[in-house]
């Protein structure tokens, strides 16, 4: 793995610092799995074991998974951030990243074959499963200017805003006769790809068709729903004596209860193809729904 990092920082004025940077990396000899007994014109290269084999002589052979280091990847990103500290206890930090990640296999299934054609690994070169082209984060913190007594002093509020574009979706067919593996062969694309953006129909499904061979659609062409979330907090520090401070916190995750949808169905010809039936995170996880949390901490 090779990586590059360039960072330029400049203070525009007192308390405001701007940073601009570039991050790049290139991975070679990465782990990938392929089927070395993939059918060729319907016939497997290794049909059965030799009659002289000491183990299961003459037994028929199916898929043979080989794990090897022939994958590669690349990542390039430009990012900028602004860190501002103002008078009277206000702090803001904003960052934006524009990036692109490409690979053969994102190791979502490191021991299973996920490539379409095991004899053409480069045909699976495409966007990484975790690629997110744009990402913006804003963090704010403000110490409220109240004073006079223990009840009024020590109040602080904070918020974190996160927004990013969606991750790729790899469209597939359930046909296992082409390469011996179900849910790995991609369909043909018959027209311009159109993102509709509806939960019931995220993209125009009529432009994709299963064919009796390897489809012409590239890997991870469709981009799924984006993500946006706002978390907020309110805390109160109360000094009990010279050594001890009591802190009370209220934290709200997904403040506006904004739904973040999961990926659309990706198997051509099924009833769920193109439909979104779940949220991005399981119910109860941060980002899935509004959650309220209280905490009391004694610091000494």
N, C-alpha and C positions, 0 to 999 in steps of 0.2 A: 504494500500500500504506500503510495506517494501522496504527499499533501503539500499545499502551498497556502500561505496566509500573508496578507498585506493589510496593514492598518494605518490610517492617517487620522490624527486627532488634533483638534484645534479649539481653543477657547475663544468664543466670539466676544464675550464680555464677561465680567465677573459673575460667576455662578452658572454660566451656560457653556457647556462643552459639546461639540459636535464631533462624531466619529464616523468615518467612512472606511469600509474595508472590502476585501475580496477573499473568499475562501474557495479553494479547489482541491480535489483529490482524485486519484486514479487508482483503481484496484485491479490487479491482475492475478491470475491463477486462483480465482475464487472458487469455492466449492459449488458444484452443481451436479444434479443427478440426471442420467439419461438411460433409456432402454436400449441396450445393445442387441436385443433380440426383437426389435421392431419389425413388423411385417414389411416386406418389399413386394408390391403388386400382389398382396394377399398371402404371401408365403414367408414364413419366418426363416432367417438365416440358419438358425440352429433348431431343427425340428424335434430331435429327441437325443437322448444320451446314447452313447455307444453300447452295443451289446456286451462289450468287454469292460464296461465301467464297474468298479467295485461297489458303487452306490447306485441303486435303482437302475440296473442295466435296461436299456431300451425305453426308459420312461420318457413320455412326451414333455417338451419344454414350453413354457409360456414366457412371460416377460422376465428379463434379466436386468436388474437395476445396477448400474455402475456409478459409483460416486467418485468424481474426479475434480481436478482443479483447472478447468478450462473456461471458467466464467470470467467476466470482467465487468467493471463499472466505472462511471465517471460522475463527478458532482462539481457544479460550479455555482457560486452564489455571490451576489453583491448585497451588502447590507449597510445600513446607516442608522445611527442612533443619536438622540439628543437627550442630554442629561441636564436638567435645569433645577437650580436651588434658589428659591426666592426668599425674600425677607418674610418674617412673620410665620415661619414654619411650613411653607408650601414647597413640596418637591414633586417634580414630574420627570418621568423617563419614558421616551417613545422610541421604538425601533421598528424598522421595516426591512424585510429580506425578500429578495427576488432571486429565485434559485431554480435549478433544473438537475434532476438526478436520473441517470440512465443505467440500465444493467440488463443482464440476460435472465436473471432469476433473483428475486428479492429474499430468497430463503424463508418464505412463509411456510414451506414444507421441505425442510432440508434433506429428508430421507426419501421423499417421494418424487417421482418424475412429474414435472409441471410444464415442460417445454412441449410445443406442438410436434416438432419433428426432431427426433433424437439424432438424425444424421445431418441436421442443419441448425446448429445451436444459434448461429447468428440471426436466424429468422425470428428469434424471440427477443432480439435487442429492441428495447423500448423503454418507456418511462418506468421508473421504479414504482412498486406498489405504494410506497410512502411519499412519493413526490407531491409537493405542494408548491405551486409556482409563486404565490404571494402570501406573505404572513406579516401581520401588523400586531404589535403589542404596546399598550399604553398603561403605565403604572403611575398612580397619583397618591400622594399622602399629604394630609393637612392637619396641622396641630391647631385646634380651635383656640381663638384668643380670649378664652374666658379666665378670669382670675377673681380672687376675693376670699374663697374658702375651699375646703376640701371637696365639697360637692360640685363646685363649678370648675375647678382646675383639673388639668390632666386629660381632657377629652381629645381624641384623635380619630380621624376618619381616613379611610383608604379605599382604593378601587383598582381593579385590574381588568382591562379590556383586551380581549383576544379575538382576532379575526384572521381567517385564512381560507384560501380557495380549496376546492375538493381534491381528493385523491383519485387516481386512475382506477378504472374497472376493466377487467379483461373478459371480453365476451367469448363464450365457448359453446360447443354443442355436446350432447351426451353420447355421440357416436363413438364406440370403442373398437369398431372393426378396422379403422384406418391405421391406427398406430398401436392397438392393443390396450389403450388406456382411455377410460371414459373421462369426460370433462377436461380435456386438454386441447382438442382440436378447435380452431377458431372458424367462424362462418365466413361466407363471402359478403362483402359490402356492395350493394347494388346502386347506391346513389349517395348524395351529400349527407354527411352525418349531421343531424339536427338535435340539439338539446332543447327539450320542451320545458323541463323544470317542474313538472307536476309529480306529486307523489304517486298517482295512479299511472303515470306515463312519463318517466324521467327523460326518455329520448324516443325518437321515432323508430319503433321496432320494425316497421315494414321495410326498412332499408337493409335488413340482415337476413340471410338465408343459409340454412345448412346445406352442404354439398357433399357428394361422395368422395371427398378428397380433402387436402389441406386448403383451408380458406385463404382468401387474399387479404383479410383484415389483419392489421398489425396488432401487436400486443399492447394492451393498456391504452387504447385510443380514446375511449369514453372517459370523461371526467365526472365524478360523482358530486354530491352536495358539499358545499363548503361548511365551515364551522365558525360560529361567533358566540361569544360568551362574556358576561360581565359578572365579576365577583366583587362584593363590597364588604367592608368591615367597619365596626365602631368599637373603640376601646377606651377604657378609663383607667388611668394610673392614679392610685391614691397612696401617698407616702404616709406610712403608719408611724415610723420613727426614723432615726438616722440610718438604720440598716435595712429596714423591711419596707417593701412596697407591694401593695395588693393591686393586681390587674384583673379587670373584668372585660371580656371580649364578647361581641356579637358578630358572627360571620354569616354572610348570606352568599351561597353559591348559585350561579345562574339566576341573578337578581330578578330578571324580567320573565323567568320561566320560558325562555325562548327554545323551541324545539330544534334540535340538531339531528338531522336525519342520517340514517345509515346508507349503505350502498344499494343501488337497485339490483333486482334479479338479473343474472348474467347468462343463464342457460337458454339458448335459442329454442323456441318451440314450446316452452313450458308456460303454465298459466301465470307465473310470477315474473316472466321476462320483462324487464324494464320497469317493474313496480317496486316501490319502497315499502317494506313491511316492518321495519324496525328503526329504532333510533341509533345514533352513532355509538353511544355507550349504553351498557346494560343499566336497567333501572336501579337507582341507588348510587351509581357512580357519579363522581363530580362531572358536571356538564350534561347529565341526563335530564335533570329536572331541578326546580328550585329546592334548595335545602338550607335549613337554618341550624346554626350551631352556636351554643353558648359555652363559655369557658371561664374558669376562675383560677388565677395563678398567684401564688405567693412567692415573691422574689426577695432574696436576702444575700 
